[in-house]
Amino acid sequence: MNRRTFLAQTAAAALAPSVFAATAKSSRPPRILLRGSWQSVNIGDIGHTPGALRLIGKYFPEAEMTLWHGTLGHGSDAFLRKAFPRLKFVSGAIGANGRPAAPALAAAWQDADFLLHGSGSGFGARAQLAAWHRATGKPFGVFGVSDDPISGFGAGREPEGGSLATLRAAAAKLPATRLAEETRWVIERSAFMFCRETLTRDYLKAQGVRAPILEFGPDSQLGMSDRDDARGAAYLQAQGLAEGRFLCVIPRLRYTPYYRMGRTRDALDDTKDAINLRWKERDNAKLRDLIVRYVRATGNKVLACAEVTYQIELAKEMLVDPLPPDVKPHVVWRDTFWLPDEAAAVFARAEAIVCMDCHSPLIAYHHGTPAFYVRNATDTWKGWMYADIGVSDWLFEADETSGEELWTRLAQIHANPAAARARVKTVMAGVEKAQRRMVEALQRAVPRM
């Protein structure tokens, strides 16, 4: 042991009793400000928040939570308020001076002991973490995000996309100066940075980022235990869908048309629309082929439904309307959007889920149902999380699979549903260990007042 190590350990030992004493004498519960609920047109973005809150409530129940949210539409506000009656809500932006522009948000910054960045793509609130830390000096951390430097327009590849293997290989070739300095500054000052797939973690480490904790930590959607069984059971009964005897299928376009869901149309949307049109039939025909094979082989039903609002009409157009006459009567089209707790109740009773979006399978896993994620080439590398949690054979590249291959893999689940559900239970046991690690890191990082 060298002198520097000895002195560091001695200082830590001397500090430990005072930290314990401060915790023991704490006059109030720790207060956490959760930055999340990015949007409400996607049940995954809605579900991130209850997932994180349930995990914190399970392993860190004394914490008082305030949600710094984005848009809470489509009933998500009422859902969260009913599910978490003690949760406080605040919204607002950061002004040009680097501080909250809204008085309520400024008060929340003053009141909170810790800022927690919720799960999501693109590490979207990194600038807000930086502003928080510069203005308050208080700690912050990150719960399960992706930061993909390859995907997207202007990021060094064609907008048509690439497989996860392609993205991984491209990231490995990036120079060590690729990471923006502001991003490096934020991560290196975080109490912890949990990446929801190992590609982000490995990329950041290759960039030379140093943080107290830089690890894999699952998407918080996997922690959402909320389930509206009454509503889900009523829907299934009304549609004639018997438990364990139906398949849920969710389509997707290569690029989400956000301008159809309230955002302002921008210059890139023409290009995205052209790509969507080019690939729409080829991508979704594979799901339609799977539906035909499943119905004809099993006699069971299919629910064509949505993860994002625009997919409601897409499901009718691409999955239902073109079906052959002998199959179409076995397929139910859900013509309304739903909240993640109702989706969870339906998914829990399905035989399996096949989805071209990322989060419905995660909802299904939490509730014990096997699920496939069919990844489009234009999606980010967040899909690698499926390999990380142990279901790489339930992860498919849309450009490299077919309806026949999907059915062949699904037929194995149909032949032995108990074994498939047992596998999901094993997968979730591993996920829960990682989730506990995340909350324990949060617990240690929050100052006690």
Order of alpha helices (4+ residues) and beta strands (2+ residues): alpha-beta-alpha-beta-alpha-beta-alpha-beta-beta-alpha-beta-alpha-alpha-beta-alpha-beta-alpha-beta-alpha-beta-alpha-beta-alpha-beta-alpha-beta-alpha-beta-alpha-alpha
